[in-house]
Amino acid sequence: MKTTGASNNQNKQRGEWAEMRFMARASEQGLLVSKPWGESCRYDFAVEHDGKFLRVQVKSTISRKKTSYNYHFSGQPYTREQIDFVAVYIVPKNVWFIFPIDVILKNTSNVILSPHLTVSKHGAYKEAWHLLRGERRATHTRRGQTRSVQKFAECRPRRTEN
């Protein structure tokens, strides 16, 4: 029996399934994945690459908005102190969007994702696993200008140690 998760309408079960998909995909991308014990952390996973750890919150959506997909961030908003990235999985398309938390904080509670478009508002974050490895990759903006998606360390102010 083929299970895609798309028919899994119960949010909790679909979320757990998406977390398993994240662990497998992140491992395929050369990341070490750890899951905190219990459910008291605001992040779902810590990913490690070259000795650096980042906190990732995993979300999934099957919600359509015309030809795109919608993810609504409900409940208490996340902060930079709680998580570093949000990974949103579009179940019917088997596509991940990897967002630095600063990108999510700049948006309203809804994010529209268009994996079928070559260029879109959030296209730079489609399958952007390189961000979790601290790498850069050139992307193209709507006007055809080349820019780079910054690595995580450059996306937000550095923390100072006491």
C-alpha positions in Angstrom: 0.0 0.0 0.0 1.5 3.3 -1.0 1.3 6.0 1.6 1.8 9.6 0.6 0.6 11.4 3.6 -1.7 13.5 1.4 -4.7 11.5 2.5 -3.8 11.9 6.2 -6.3 14.5 7.3 -5.6 14.4 11.0 -3.2 17.3 11.7 -1.2 15.6 14.5 -0.6 12.4 12.5 0.3 14.4 9.3 2.7 16.5 11.4 4.4 13.4 12.8 4.6 12.0 9.3 6.1 15.2 8.0 8.7 15.1 10.8 9.8 11.6 9.7 10.1 12.9 6.1 12.2 15.8 7.3 14.6 13.5 9.2 15.1 11.4 6.1 15.5 14.3 3.7 17.8 16.2 6.0 20.0 13.1 6.4 20.1 12.7 2.6 21.4 16.3 2.5 24.4 15.5 4.7 22.9 16.9 7.9 23.0 15.2 11.3 19.5 15.3 12.9 18.6 15.2 16.6 15.1 15.3 18.1 14.7 16.7 21.6 13.0 14.4 24.1 9.4 15.4 25.0 7.3 18.2 23.5 8.3 21.2 25.6 10.8 22.7 23.0 9.5 25.2 20.4 11.7 23.4 17.8 11.2 19.9 16.5 14.8 19.1 15.5 18.4 20.3 15.9 20.4 19.8 12.8 24.2 19.7 12.8 26.7 20.4 10.1 30.4 21.0 10.6 29.8 21.2 14.4 27.2 23.9 14.2 23.7 23.3 15.5 20.5 25.0 14.2 16.9 24.6 15.6 14.3 23.7 13.1 10.5 23.8 13.4 8.8 21.5 10.9 5.4 22.3 9.4 3.3 20.7 6.6 0.4 21.8 4.4 -2.1 20.4 2.0 -4.1 23.7 1.9 -4.5 25.0 -1.7 -4.9 28.6 -2.7 -5.7 28.6 -6.4 -2.5 27.0 -8.0 -0.4 27.6 -4.9 -0.3 26.3 -1.3 -1.0 28.2 1.9 0.5 27.7 5.3 -1.1 29.6 8.2 1.1 30.0 11.3 -1.4 29.7 14.1 -0.9 30.1 17.8 1.9 31.9 19.5 4.5 33.3 17.0 8.0 32.0 17.1 11.0 34.1 18.0 14.7 34.2 17.1 15.5 32.9 20.6 13.3 29.8 20.1 14.1 28.6 16.6 16.4 29.3 13.7 14.5 27.9 10.7 11.1 26.8 9.7 10.8 23.9 7.2 7.4 23.7 5.5 6.6 20.6 3.6 4.0 20.7 0.7 2.6 17.2 1.0 1.0 16.8 -2.4 4.1 18.1 -4.2 6.8 16.4 -2.1 8.6 19.8 -1.8 10.3 21.5 1.1 10.7 25.2 1.7 13.5 26.0 4.2 13.0 29.5 5.8 15.3 31.4 8.1 13.2 32.6 11.0 13.7 36.2 10.0 11.9 35.6 6.8 8.9 34.2 8.7 8.9 37.0 11.1 8.6 39.5 8.3 5.5 37.8 6.9 2.0 37.9 8.1 0.5 34.7 9.6 0.1 33.3 6.1 2.8 32.2 3.7 1.8 31.4 0.1 4.1 28.9 -1.6 4.2 28.3 -5.3 6.5 25.4 -6.1 5.3 25.2 -9.7 6.7 28.7 -10.5 10.3 29.3 -11.6 10.4 32.6 -9.9 8.2 33.5 -6.9 8.3 35.5 -3.7 9.6 32.6 -1.7 11.2 30.6 -4.5 14.7 31.2 -3.1 13.8 29.0 -0.1 12.4 26.0 -2.2 14.6 23.0 -1.3 17.1 25.4 0.3 18.8 22.7 2.3 22.1 24.6 1.7 21.0 27.2 4.3 21.1 24.5 7.0 24.6 23.7 5.9 25.7 27.4 6.1 26.3 27.6 2.4 25.4 30.3 -0.2 23.6 29.7 -3.5 22.9 32.2 -6.3 19.2 32.8 -7.1 17.3 35.0 -9.4 14.8 37.7 -8.4 11.6 38.6 -10.1 13.3 41.2 -12.3 16.0 38.8 -13.4 18.7 40.2 -11.1 21.1 37.8 -9.5 21.5 37.8 -5.8 22.6 35.2 -3.3 20.6 33.6 -0.5 22.6 34.4 2.5 23.8 31.8 4.8 22.2 31.7 8.3 25.0 33.4 10.1 24.5 36.5 7.9 20.7 36.5 8.1 20.6 37.8 11.7 22.8 39.5 14.2 25.4 37.4 15.9 24.7 36.4 19.5 27.3 37.7 22.0 28.6 35.5 24.7 28.6 36.7 28.3 
